[in-house]
Amino acid sequence: MPDIQQQADEKVFAGRALVAGFATGSIVFSDTALSFWGGVDSRTGEVIDRHHPLSTQVLTGKILAIPGGRGSCTGSSVLMELIMNGHAPAGIVVSRQEEILSLGVIVADEVFGRSIPVVQLSEDDFAELHSIPEVTLIGDKVIAGRIETAPGFDAADRTYGNSIALTSRDRSALNGKMGKAVQVAMRATTRMAEIQGATELIDISQVHIDGCIYTGPTSLEFAKRMRDWEGRVVVPTTLNSISVDQMRWREQGVSPGVAGPASELGEAYASMGARKTFTCAPYQLSSAPRQGEQVAWAESNAVVFANSVLGARTAKYPDYLDLCIALTGRAPLTGPHIADNRRASLVVNVSGFVSRDDMVYPILGYHIGKLVGDEIPVVIGLETWKPNLDDLKAFGAGFATTSGSPMFHIVGVTPEADSLESVVGSKIKASYEVCPEDVVADWRKLNGGSVDGIEFVALGNPHFSFDECERLAALCEGLAKHPDVKVLVTCNRATFERASAAHLVGKLSDFGVEFVTDACWCTLAEPVIPKSVDTIITNSAKFAHYGPGLTGKALRFGSLADCVAAACQGELKPVRPTWD
């Protein structure tokens, strides 16, 4: 190994190697966490999150320094795609334990033999990188300046699970006695467990897989390899939304070149025993877990809903670790799987809302998510609001968009928060006050459309529920849709069938609503969203945030009633919400 002190002109920061390796290059620094899904183009490495300070920066070959990931669990898939197509950062430096991005690197290493280093520094050391133009990553060190010669990191020398109490079955899996797919799955699981500091694995009762979203050819190749290595799920497993409506893609004008790989990816997971549920809202299914049940869910909004609203126990699992757990039935005992780790460390007091509508829940979750980072908050002040499950779905999706936290509590609303005292931990790190003007500031931010004209209404991110179909039908009754506006609802197959049986689909179709099942707004593009569209309105804070980068369109954010009004008029003037 080269003499670090002799070759580096500047400081050496000692950290923790989440993934060991070597990289050198110019630094791209931000003190704002970044979701790779919806935030970074998986083909080019450009930051496409138009609300992020690094927007338009290209990460290829650079050392990316961010506090960590946030938002979607699919960030691991995007990073693995970038590693394989040559557009990844050369290395990543974070200031907190980073699991989603680290897992993408780990799977690229285990399945394809490709890797980049990921190093965690203390917050103080990380902050110093802001003024350093170039750095070198070697093992657990970040060095100011360039070092051109690298030490070797031999994967053959790696050990697995030495710090974890493994069962004899776990060891058989690691040693390849249960097949190649299970061996790779257990290797990835134990490497992640070591990053998380877990000392044992636990049995899981069910898995929700997010990795079935097509992010590029590598995502498909991963699933095909695990299938061909005779992978088979050993616990009940549901599938997240895929990137195409399997039943309607031809009539929607989607090309076979797009629909084929996306559908093939879903089928590859199904061939390993997963159910074709194809929904980003698995909590709407009859198989939703009970309070206290140990599960492994991926998809950021689903994780937050499972922990917070259902009271089930799951970590925020990255794409691909979800399949690994489904193949082994084992997950690290860490994070929200442990009762004490579910306690709140921040208090958020919401006050001053004299009135409210359905728009307040997604935007409030979005705002609180920005405040708390990775910490678990307890929210007070909503005790008399009586939000329904769709309100909590919208709150959780907004929260999961801007936060890396796996859950929240709302006193008097969520199942573990009978009182403030029942959920706070031994130490409250901070308290925040949130008033209507704070939330209106985010409403203004998400209303990026500069004109009143609207050509497209996007509903169902996360997937529309049956109750939302009922509410939309009531709002549309007796009204006529503008002929130049397209209205599209995404939902899961079970909801669509139930709404069809209740004649809601027929009523909404008469108004002009079109339905997409299997896919959701995080994966839909042209021609489902026509090229001619300039401005989209949605009632989802999640899609209002990601939409500009994913679609290239201007996004407006409003209530469900606002969306119906825009559908009828072909325009809608942004009017400040009157919550105070």
ABEGO torsion letter per residue (X at the ends): XBBAAAABABBBBBBBBABBEBBBEBBBBBABBBBABGABBAAAGBBABAABAABGBBABGBBBBBAEBBEBAAAAAAAAAAAAAGABBABBBBABBBAAAAAAAAAAAAAAGBBBBBBBBBAAAAAAAAABABBBBBEABBBBEBBABBBBBBAAABBBGAABBBBAAAAAAAAGAAEAAAAAAAAAAAAAAAAAGBABBBBBABBBBAAABBAEAAAAAAAAAAAAAGBBBABBBBBBBBABBAAAAAAAGBBAAAAAAAAAAAAAAAAAGBBBAGBABAAABAABBBBGBBBBBBEAAAAAAAAAAAGBBBBBBBBGAAAAAAAAGBBBBBEAABAAAABBABBBBBBGBABBBAAAAAAAAAAAAAAAEABBBBBBGAAAAGBBAAAAAAAAAAAAAABABABBBBBGABAABABAAAABBABBABBBBBBAAAAAAAAAAABABABABBABBBBGOBBBBAAAAAAAAAAABGBBBBAABBBBBBBBAAAAAAAAAAGAAAAAAAAGBBBBBGBBAAABBOAABBAABABBBBABAAAAAAAAAAAGBBBBBBBAAAAAAAAAAGBBBBBBBBAX
